[in-house]
Amino acid sequence: MSLDVAEAGERAESPLSPDELYEAGRAAREVLPRSAAAEYVPPPGRDPIGILRRQHEDRLQNLVDLRVQRMSADAFAFYRGTAAIQAADLAEAPTTGAEVVICGDAHLSNFGMYRSPENSMVFDINDFDEATVGPWEWDLRRLLCSVVLAGRSLGFPAEQVRQAAEDAGVAYRNWLRTALATPLTARYFTPTAVGSGRDLLSPDMQRLVRQVTKESKKRTTERTARRTLETDEHGRLRFVERPPILLRAEPEVQALAQDAYERYRKTLPPNTALLASQLRLDDVARRVVGVGSVGTRCFIIALRGPTDEPVILQLKEADVSVVERFGGVQPLPGYLDLTLLPEEQGYRVVACQRILQAVSDPFLGFLRVERFAFYMRQFRNRNASFEIAAMNRAQFLDYARVCAVVLARAHARSPKAPFIAGYLGSGRAFAPAVAEWAVRYADQAEADYAEFVTAAQDGAFRVG
């Protein structure tokens, strides 16, 4: 980031009023023209394969091959696992200097639906492993590049793909302004209900929403319990192994589980902590999840309630965000002081998730087990993703715009959001430029993917 741009961003610091922040954003255009959003210059000495190998050093070595296999499926799957590479590429790129709470990995597959505590279905961001305080542009760029890569994977013409990215950029700009015109409490606590704004969606997309909502009814604790748990002779729940995806945890891990669970309960809201105190921990299993997360330490925990009802929670490792580790963005004190608990990366994940989502899992909590940081959440709460590979053109275009809207609403919860709105303005200067960047970076990602596949074939990621 250039010094001038950083100085312009300093004008966005509190306690400026929203109007003053907006004007500071407008002024930032003189320092960093919106047309500059199109520029992509690969940093000197970039080493995407080296970054992936550095990540693998910290992961379970027996799962590295599986991560490589999943990322090898196609360029979009590869992109899903390379937030670290993009963070390193953006580290020296200019930004407006206005930081917000960001997802850190806002690609299309990290949005989806889940059930709120009030038993309604909502649509929101659903992955926060890389979330932190950082440049708003990084989230938007990651989203729009994923639009380009996914559109290409679906075989859409180049101009349609570029237009989809531009339209998503316009949706982000428009809905950020709309969100900022609503009361602050509405920005924080009004979720995007599944099916809301139905008149703005194509008939094809409405049909897809109904289909995914129906399918989500299969993704519940009760169904998971029937498929993955059995009861032993003492009446305790036990996981049924399904290697390599699901394996019962080693005895030494099982021995640590109860104490870890008690420490986790202390980080919950009082009502959920009281509920959790009435659950009995029966079993722990290792479980493989995701694409980019493969190889991180992930467990699922089987508990029983007073009437023997099963409850399954997921314990997931929380490492330093790639935005910090590879992007060089340091945690900032202020409205979200992540420096309060610098070693508790689980706290970072939980705090950012509660800020970015309008309604979050009441079981969200964090803990540390020896030298590893974790966060805990419900497992299978009717959470469901939209299968991008099966979308037609109308569904894809609607989905890309909806994800951009949700991202804008998430960013609007941070104090510096009016600065972003002032910088973007109401014209079309920014969206075509950032869509051009998305196309250029998609080219880079595809070249990295080809290099990755070759490196994998040559044994660059072989363990042992």
N, C-alpha and C positions, 0 to 999 in steps of 0.2 A: 504494500500500500504506500503510495506517495505521501510525503509529509503534508502537502497542501490538502489532499483529500482527507487525511486524518484530522487536520485542523478544522475542516468543514464539518466533519462528523462530531467534533467536540461541541459544536454549537447545539447538537441535539441532546446534550446532557440535561437531566433534570436540574433545577426545577422550572425549566421553561414551560410556558403554557402550551396547550395543543396548537394554538394559532402561531405561536412563535416557532414551535417545532416545524410546522408546515412551511413557514417562510424560510427556515433554515434549510429545509429540503429543497425548496425552489432555488435557493442561492447555490446549493451544491452542484446544480447543473452547470454553473460557470466553471467549476473546478473539474468536474468529471461529466462531460456531455453524455446524454443518454445514448447517443449513437455509438459511444465507445463500448457499450455492452456487447457489441458484435465481435469484438476483438478476442482472439484466442492465440496466445503465443506460448508454445510448449516451453516450460522452464528448462534451462540448461542442465544437462546431465540427468534428466528424468530417468527413473529406473523402475518401471511398473513391476517387473518380475522380482526385483529386489525387495520392494515394499511387501509384496505378498509373502515372500519367504520370511521376512522379519515378523509378519503377523503369525506365520505358522510356528515360529519358535516358541510362542507362548501357549500354543494349543495342544490338545491331547493328540499325540503323534499317531495313534492308531486310527484317527479320524481324518487326517490330512488328505489321504487318498480320496475319501468320500467327498470332501469339500471340493477338491480339484475336479472330480467326476461331475458333480452338480454344476459347477461353474463352466464346465466344458460344453454344456448342452447347446448353447447359442450365444450370440453377442449380448442379448438382453439378460440372460442368466448370469453371464460374466459380469455385466455392469452392476447387477444387484449385489455382487460380492466385492465390489471395488470402491466403496466409499473412501477408503484410505488413499487410493491412487488419486481420486478427484480432489480430495482435500489437499494433497501435496501439490497438485497442479494449480490449485487456486491460491496457494499460500502467498505468492508474490503478485497476484492480480489485484488491480486497484478496486476498491470498494468505496461506497459513500461514507463509511465510518459509523453508520447507525446500526448498533447491535440489538438484536431481539433474542428471545428464547427460540432456538431453532431445533428442528427435528434432527438435522445432521445427516439424514439418509432418506430424503423425501422422494423416493422414486415411486412409480405408479403402483407397485405391488405392496408398498407399505401403507396403503389405505385399505379400509374395509369396514365391515359392520360387526357389531357386537351388542349384547344385551346390557342395558343400563340397570342399576339397582332398582329402578322403578318398573322393570320388566318391559321396557319399550326398546325397540331396535333403533340404533343410531349408526351413523356413518362418520368415520373420523380417521385421523392418523392412528396407526396401530403398532408402530415400532419406534422405540426411543433409546436404543442402545447407544447411539451416537449423539443424543440430544445434549445441548449445552447453550451457553450464550455466545452468539457469533453473528457474522454478517448475514443479513436477510437474503442477500443475493445468492448465497451458496445454496440455500434450500430451493429457491426458485430455479436456479440453473440445473440443479440435480433433477428436479421434477421434469423440466422441459426437455432435457436430454433424454430422459427415459421415455418421454412421449415419442421422440424421433426414433429411438432404437426399437421401441415396441411397434410403432407404425411400420417401420421397415420390415420387421419380422412377420407382420401380417400381409406384406406384399403390396401395400398401398403406394400409389405413385408419389414421386419425390415432392412434387408441389403440394399434394394433399397432406403429406406428412409435415412439411414446413408450415403449412397453414394451420394444422392442428396445434403445433407448438405455439404459433403466434396467437391463436384464439385462446389458448390456455393462459398465455401471458396477459392478454386483455382481460380475461375473467379474473385473474389475480388482482390486477389494478382496480377494476370496477368494484369488486367485492370488498377490497380493503377500504375503499372510500365509503361503501355502504355500511360496513361494520363500524367504522369510526363515527358514523352519524347516529348510531344507536347508543343507548345508555351503557356505561361500562359493565354493569352487572349483567346485561343481556349478552354482551360479548363473551363473558366468562361462563355463564350458566345456561345458555340456550343451546342445546345440542342440535346437530343436523339430523333430524329424524329421518329414518329410511322412508322414502316415499314423499318427503316434503318437496315442494317445488315441482310436483309431477307434471304440471302443465308446461314446464320448461324443458322437459325431456321428450325425446322421440318415442313413438310407440314401441319400437324395438327395445329401447333402453328400459322403458317401464316394464316390459315383459321380462327382461333380464333381472331387474330388481326383484320382481315377484319370485322368479325362479331361485335366485340366491337366498332370498329370505326363507323360502320353503326348505331349501337344502340346509340352512343353518340350524333347523330344528333337530338335525341329526348330530350336531356338534355340541353335546351337552355332557355335563358330568355324569349323569345317569347312564347315558349310552356308552361313554368311555369306560365307566366302571364295569358294565356288563361285558365289554370286549377285552379289557386288560387286567381285571382283578378276579381273584378267586378267594375263597375263605378257607383258612386252614383248620386243623382239628381243634384249635383253641378259640376259634371264632374271629381271628384276626385277618385283616385283608392282606393279600400278597399279590404282587404284580406277576403276570405271566410273561415270561421273557419272549422277546421277538428280535433276536440279533440281526444286524448290529444296531437297529433303531432303538430297542428297548431292552435294557439289561438291569437286573436287580443290583443295587449298589453293594459294594464290598462291605464286609463286617465292620471295618474301621470307620467307614462312612456312616453306616447305620448307627454306630455307637455315638457319633457326634450329633445325630439328627435332633434328638429331643432338646438338648441344650440350645442348639441353633434355632429351633422353633420358638423357644421361650424368649430368646433375644429378639427375634423377628417381631414377636407380638408387641414388644415395647415400642415399636415404631409405628403401630397402627393407630387410627383414630379410636377413641375410647369405646365406642359402640362395637366396632369390629373386633377390637382387642378382647372385649368381654365375650363376644360370640366365639372367637378363636380359642379362648381358654376352656371352652366346653367340648372341644374336639380332641379326640385321642389319636395320636400318631401311631400308625401301624407299620408302614413300609416306605422305602425309598428306592427309586430306580433311576438309572441314568437314561436320558433320552436325547436323541439327535434331532435338531430342529433347523429349519431354514436352509439358506444357501450360504450367505456370508457368515452366519453364526456357527456353521458346522466346525466342530473342534473346540469350541468353548465349553466350559463345564456347565451342563444343564441337567437338572433332575426333576422328577415329578414325585410328589409326596402324597401318599394315601392316608386319609384321616377318616374317623368315624364320629358321627354325632350321637347324641343321647338315645336316639331311636335306631341306631346302627345305619343311618343314612351315610353314604359315601360322600366325601369331599376331596377333591384332587386339586392341589396347588402346584404351580411350576416355580422352581428355583433356578434362576438363570444368572450366569456369571456376568459381572459388569466390570469391564476394563476401562481404561482411560479412553475418552472419545477420540475418534480419529481426527476430529476437528482440531483438537489440541495436539495429539501425538504427531500427526503428519501435516496438519495445516498450520501449526504454530500459533493457534489462537489460544491465549491464556485465559483461564477463568477470571472474570472481573468481579470485584466487589460492587455492591449497589443493590438494585432492586431484586436480584436473585444472587445471593452471595454464596456461590459454590465453594468459596475458599473456607467457609466455616467448618466443613468436614472434608478436607482435601483428599483423605485416603478412602473415604466412603463413596466409591463410584456408584454404588446402589442408590445412595441418597440423591445423587445427580440425576439418575434415570427416573426415579420416582417423582422428584420435585418437578422436573421438566414435563413429565407426562401429565401431572395434575394441572400444570399451567396450560399446556397446548391443547388438551382435550376439555371439552365443555363438561363432560361427565366421565368419571374414571372409576376403575375397579376399586371397591372399598377394601379389598384384600391387599392392595399395593403396600409393600413394606420393604425394608432392606436389612441386611445383616452382613457380618463378616464371619467366615469360617477359616481359621488359621490365617494364611496370607492372601486369601481370595475374597473379593467383595462380590456380593450377590444382591439381587432383588427378587421379591416373591410376588406372585399374582395368581389369580384363578386360572385354571387350565380348562379349556373348552367351555366358554361362556357364550355359546352360540356365535362365537367369532367366525367369520367367513370372509374369504377374499373373492374378488371377481376374477375369473379366469380370462386373462387378457388374450391368450392364444385362441380362444373360441369366439371372440367378439367380431361382429361385422362392423362396417365402417361407421354407421350411425351410432352404435353402442360405444365404439371406441372414442369418437369425437365427444360424445356427451360425458363419458367417464373421465377423459382428460380434463375437461372444463370443471367438472364437479370436484376433482382432486385439487385443482388450482383454487377454487372457491374455498374449500376447507382449509387449505394452507394459508390463504389470506386471513381467514377468520382466526386461525391460530396465532398468526403474527400480530393481529390487531389487539391481542391481549397484553402486549408489551408496551411500556411507556413511550418508546421512540417510534411507534407506528405512524403517527402523524408526519414525522420527518420523511418516511418512505412515501407516503401519499403525496407530499409536496414535491418530492423529487420526480415521481412518476407523472404527476399532472393528469390531465384529462385527454391529452392528444394521443397520437399513435407513434410517437417518436421511439419509445422504449421497446414495445412488444416486438416489432419486426427485427430490431437489433438483437435482442436476446434470443429470438428464434434462430437468427443466423448463427449466433454462438452455439446454440444447441446442435445445429446441423454440423458445424465444424468439430465440436467436441465428440459428437457421435462418430464421426469419421475417425477421430483419435481412438475412441473406445474400441471400434471395430479393428483397428490396426493393432491395438494392445491385445485384443482377443486372439487374433491370428498368432501373435508372438507367444501368447500364453499357451495356446494349443500345441505349438511347436515345442516350447520349452517342456511342457508336460510329457510329450512323446519322447523327448530326449532325456527324461528322468530328472529334470531340474527340481522337482518337488518330492522325489522319492525319499521315503524315510528309511533310515538305517543304511 
